[in-house]
Amino acid sequence: MTRPVILWQNRPVLSTDEAGTSILKSVCPPPALFTPGPYEKPGTCAEKHAPLRYVQSLTYFCIRALIEHPDQVHHFGPPRIRYLRPPLPQAYDILRALIPSYRSKHAFDTDTFTNELELSQVDPRLWAVIIQVLTQLPDALRVYPIALADKHLPQLQRIPSTPDFSFVTVLELPACAHLTDDTILELKQLHALCALDASQTLVTAQGIRRLCGTQTFAAENEGIDMASRRRGPWSLRILRLRNCQGVTNKIFDVISGFPLLSVLGTLLTDSGSP
């Protein structure tokens, strides 16, 4: 089972007891650092159990049944179901049935649709099932923003990448106080990571070297290709390290370890003596 991705930097505090003995205290991370998602706020959860006003399709009930197991959907394999956009706003729409907050507005003068959806208010498990089951979806569903500490992230991270689905490809952690040369190793669990923004953090070239060293291969199994066996940030293409005071020109000796890295954004400082 995938462990939660937790970034936590201990800050030891030196104190003295009544006998004058020096005591170095470190605060351990709480047992659960999961962040409740916007989809759990009052008003959004109620939509999940809204009473049905009409007979739903079989596709609706099948997708609803899979919400608890989004990491198992890929075992069904192809074919996937083509999403059919309704001809009129009043017509049945499988997306509106699954996501009551989803709205399609039809512009009769141009014969086109415009979509309105606050995707962060949708359960990420539901979104993951929809993306894996339906094809030709509206652009509004293509990218899902999720917190690194979301409680469903470990389960969703177990979904293998395919030409139609990839999870956690862009990670933005600018000014994250807990991202250091030690905690950056936790990002090795994001095997599909393509872009990382670690600007204004304590990360140095040594931390990037450590992250690069987490690129490994899983045990060879029959029927699994080389790409599927890769573990770690093999897919990293964009790395942003602006205003990282510890990053020097030594970074150029490190980034060559990322085979696909093509964009590096940073302001370098003098590396000093070796």
DRENTORRO-301177 format. One line per field, with one value per residue (C-alpha): residue in one letter; residue number from 1; x, y, z. Coordinates in steps of 0.02 Angstrom, whole numbers, plus 50000, padded with zeros to 5 digits. Example, Ala and Ser with C-alpha at 12.3 -4.5 7.8 and 13.67 -1.06 7.14 Angstrom:
r A,S $
k 1,2 $
east 50615,50684 $
north 49775,49947 $
up 50390,50357 $
end
This chain:
r M,T,R,P,V,I,L,W,Q,N,R,P,V,L,S,T,D,E,A,G,T,S,I,L,K,S,V,C,P,P,P,A,L,F,T,P,G,P,Y,E,K,P,G,T,C,A,E,K,H,A,P,L,R,Y,V,Q,S,L,T,Y,F,C,I,R,A,L,I,E,H,P,D,Q,V,H,H,F,G,P,P,R,I,R,Y,L,R,P,P,L,P,Q,A,Y,D,I,L,R,A,L,I,P,S,Y,R,S,K,H,A,F,D,T,D,T,F,T,N,E,L,E,L,S,Q,V,D,P,R,L,W,A,V,I,I,Q,V,L,T,Q,L,P,D,A,L,R,V,Y,P,I,A,L,A,D,K,H,L,P,Q,L,Q,R,I,P,S,T,P,D,F,S,F,V,T,V,L,E,L,P,A,C,A,H,L,T,D,D,T,I,L,E,L,K,Q,L,H,A,L,C,A,L,D,A,S,Q,T,L,V,T,A,Q,G,I,R,R,L,C,G,T,Q,T,F,A,A,E,N,E,G,I,D,M,A,S,R,R,R,G,P,W,S,L,R,I,L,R,L,R,N,C,Q,G,V,T,N,K,I,F,D,V,I,S,G,F,P,L,L,S,V,L,G,T,L,L,T,D,S,G,S,P $
k 1,2,3,4,5,6,7,8,9,10,11,12,13,14,15,16,17,18,19,20,21,22,23,24,25,26,27,28,29,30,31,32,33,34,35,36,37,38,39,40,41,42,43,44,45,46,47,48,49,50,51,52,53,54,55,56,57,58,59,60,61,62,63,64,65,66,67,68,69,70,71,72,73,74,75,76,77,78,79,80,81,82,83,84,85,86,87,88,89,90,91,92,93,94,95,96,97,98,99,100,101,102,103,104,105,106,107,108,109,110,111,112,113,114,115,116,117,118,119,120,121,122,123,124,125,126,127,128,129,130,131,132,133,134,135,136,137,138,139,140,141,142,143,144,145,146,147,148,149,150,151,152,153,154,155,156,157,158,159,160,161,162,163,164,165,166,167,168,169,170,171,172,173,174,175,176,177,178,179,180,181,182,183,184,185,186,187,188,189,190,191,192,193,194,195,196,197,198,199,200,201,202,203,204,205,206,207,208,209,210,211,212,213,214,215,216,217,218,219,220,221,222,223,224,225,226,227,228,229,230,231,232,233,234,235,236,237,238,239,240,241,242,243,244,245,246,247,248,249,250,251,252,253,254,255,256,257,258,259,260,261,262,263,264,265,266,267,268,269,270,271,272,273,274 $
east 50000,50064,50113,50041,50153,50195,50319,50372,50530,50570,50630,50722,50700,50832,50763,50821,50731,50730,50893,50982,50989,50982,50841,50825,50643,50578,50398,50342,50212,50031,49965,49856,49902,49765,49684,49494,49458,49337,49221,49191,49120,48936,48829,48943,48928,48739,48742,48814,48655,48529,48363,48343,48209,48212,48267,48455,48553,48647,48809,48766,48744,48900,49008,48933,48973,49156,49187,49260,49381,49451,49619,49538,49449,49598,49582,49425,49529,49455,49334,49282,49114,49099,49022,48875,48842,48655,48575,48484,48518,48356,48406,48483,48669,48769,48892,48755,48680,48846,48896,48740,48844,48895,48803,48804,48741,48686,48711,48573,48642,48809,48754,48894,48905,48995,49033,49029,49108,49205,49305,49386,49213,49200,49260,49428,49381,49225,49328,49458,49323,49241,49407,49447,49275,49215,49300,49284,49246,49234,49395,49330,49365,49539,49640,49597,49682,49717,49813,49968,49894,49723,49666,49626,49795,49879,49739,49731,49920,49904,49812,49938,49972,49896,49883,49714,49753,49898,49890,49994,50095,50116,50165,50172,50257,50324,50376,50337,50426,50428,50513,50698,50840,50775,50588,50604,50636,50450,50414,50487,50312,50246,50298,50207,50280,50320,50336,50395,50394,50505,50539,50576,50612,50764,50803,50983,51075,51108,50922,50893,51034,50946,50782,50871,50941,50765,50742,50735,50648,50520,50549,50534,50369,50307,50199,50256,50358,50506,50407,50282,50423,50496,50485,50526,50533,50586,50459,50518,50527,50510,50599,50574,50694,50680,50739,50809,50957,51047,51046,51212,51286,51322,51143,51205,51305,51144,51004,51085,51023,50844,50833,50683,50718,50712,50665,50756,50699,50814,50924,51096,51215,51402,51445,51593,51740,51715 $
north 50000,50174,50280,50455,50591,50693,50835,50874,50961,50938,51094,51041,51156,51162,51180,51150,51060,51106,51011,51111,50965,51017,50935,50937,50921,50881,50892,50739,50754,50726,50550,50616,50765,50739,50899,50896,50938,51075,50934,50891,51061,51073,51092,50993,50828,50843,50838,50663,50594,50708,50619,50559,50650,50532,50356,50353,50259,50097,50193,50308,50166,50076,50231,50267,50088,50112,50272,50176,50083,50205,50115,49955,50025,50000,49812,49816,49874,49941,49982,50145,50232,50383,50534,50600,50783,50815,50909,51027,51085,51002,50832,50694,50721,50585,50714,50821,50665,50618,50798,50902,51062,51035,51147,51154,51313,51304,51456,51435,51568,51479,51299,51277,51232,51319,51219,51281,51173,51201,51040,51056,51027,50857,50702,50658,50473,50511,50616,50477,50349,50465,50501,50315,50260,50399,50471,50636,50730,50921,51016,51068,50891,50868,50935,50907,51016,50916,50951,50847,50806,50752,50593,50506,50542,50377,50275,50378,50371,50183,50208,50166,50295,50266,50370,50430,50455,50513,50568,50704,50770,50949,50988,51168,51194,51373,51441,51274,51281,51091,51058,51029,50919,50783,50790,50806,50618,50593,50651,50490,50417,50530,50421,50527,50694,50802,50978,51031,51207,51212,51400,51496,51338,51271,51146,51147,51058,50917,50892,50884,50756,50651,50661,50609,50458,50393,50343,50153,50006,49889,49702,49630,49542,49452,49563,49728,49842,49947,50109,50032,49973,50147,50216,50394,50557,50483,50593,50759,50887,51056,51107,51279,51333,51522,51614,51456,51530,51363,51326,51363,51326,51151,51114,51088,50936,50862,50892,50785,50637,50675,50603,50707,50872,51014,51171,51237,51399,51470,51616,51549,51607,51586,51406,51456,51343,51155 $
up 50000,49955,50104,50122,50051,50207,50209,50387,50445,50629,50718,50878,51027,51164,51340,51519,51660,51845,51874,51739,51617,51435,51338,51150,51100,50926,50873,50776,50638,50690,50658,50517,50410,50283,50222,50201,50020,49964,49909,50092,50138,50187,50033,49918,50011,50009,49820,49821,49898,49814,49778,49599,49501,49353,49306,49291,49160,49194,49164,49309,49433,49374,49396,49567,49620,49571,49671,49819,49704,49576,49579,49515,49363,49247,49266,49157,49010,48847,48775,48859,48843,48731,48818,48716,48742,48755,48609,48729,48908,48966,48895,49002,49036,49123,49190,49264,49341,49423,49465,49503,49509,49327,49206,49016,48936,48757,48646,48518,48403,48385,48417,48546,48729,48872,49030,49209,49343,49504,49491,49663,49739,49655,49749,49667,49667,49565,49445,49426,49383,49257,49171,49158,49099,48983,48828,48735,48895,48905,48936,49107,49171,49100,49249,49432,49566,49725,49884,49919,50089,50022,50109,49944,49863,49914,49837,49677,49658,49634,49469,49331,49197,49025,48866,48933,49118,49224,49406,49493,49347,49410,49590,49653,49822,49816,49986,50070,50239,50253,50086,50120,50060,50176,50146,49957,49957,49992,49815,49747,49766,49627,49482,49351,49407,49256,49330,49504,49575,49730,49725,49886,49984,50078,49941,49878,49738,49860,49885,49697,49688,49819,49724,49565,49656,49692,49509,49515,49434,49510,49503,49329,49300,49147,49038,49116,49003,49057,49068,49189,49303,49328,49503,49550,49449,49282,49192,49266,49125,49213,49374,49451,49589,49588,49745,49824,49916,49930,49744,49659,49489,49553,49503,49324,49382,49453,49329,49196,49298,49245,49068,49012,49101,48974,49074,49228,49308,49440,49494,49536,49672,49682,49723,49831,49867,49846 $
end
